[in-house]
Amino acid sequence: LGEGAWRIAVAGAGGWMGLAVLEELHGLLRDELHRRVACFGSSRRRLKLRGGLTVDQAPLSDLVRLPLAPTLVLHLAFLTQEKAGLMSRQAYIAANRSISDQVFNALEPIGAEGVFVASSGAVEMVGQAGADANKALYGALKLEDEARFGGWALERDKRTVIARIFGLSGPYINKLDSYALACFVADALADRPIHIKATRPVFRSYVAVDELMSVVFALLTDGTAGLTLFDTAGERGYEMEEIARGVAGALGHCRGIRRPAMASVQEDRYVGDGAIYAGLR
């Protein structure tokens, strides 16, 4: 990637995954970052990264105006499932389809040779009995993106990489009150007991964002065409208490772990099939 001539267009650069990717790209490209990387998001603003680095972000509508050049597109822009609960169903669908349109319709005009789509493990909830309605809707729209951008690669002899992300760790994580891993880290850093809210067995799997993107960039630059689709991480996943112990050990935390009594033995398991990812890694 560092030696190639590709321009890198990041759609959704201001999200936590986008910021982590920019930091990783800065570590690789250094002074070439501003020349080779173009950032887009919901508005024009200046993005601030750790260490004082700033990067300008343009509106997503400007993506199609990039001059024609060999480009790798990172499609990280999407309204998350939390937003589905704050909007009407119609507005949520329309907003995400508009984002998808703006990225997809720019591929040919700007010279895209490859695209990475950050999908979600929520696709497994589509049509699943008892699934959370917001997660299922989010998953259904992600499936639309998978089909659309995957079809582009197959029809035009280009390259598309799609990761169904089940759990991601790393810098810039947001929604610090919603993600269990972030909550555990926050508890440890504040020198208070790590608090687990789950009253039944809950299993999750995580992959570090820098590792995931290293795999993605390797696939985008491997000289082949076509589609690669995989789940992140996998295996058996880790129960919340195992994750809390891992955080405590990593941060030297000794205030203990608190959890309410278990009310059910029914498992909540959100873990991908990691066989393909393990081979790629």
Secondary structure, DSSP 8 states (H G I E B T S, - for coil): --SS--EEEEETTTSHHHHHHHHHHHHHHGGGHHHHEEEEESS-EEEE-GGG-EEEEEEGGGGGGS-S--EEEEE-----HHHHTTS-HHHHHHHHHHHHHHHHTTHHHHTEEEEEEEEEGGGGGTT-TT--HHHHHHHHHHHHHHHHHHHHHHHHT-EEEEEEES-EESTT---TTT-HHHHHHHHHHTTS-EE---SS-EEE--EEHHHHHHHHHHHHTSS--EEEEEESS-TT-EEHHHHHHHHHHHHT--S-EE---------EEE----HHHHHH-
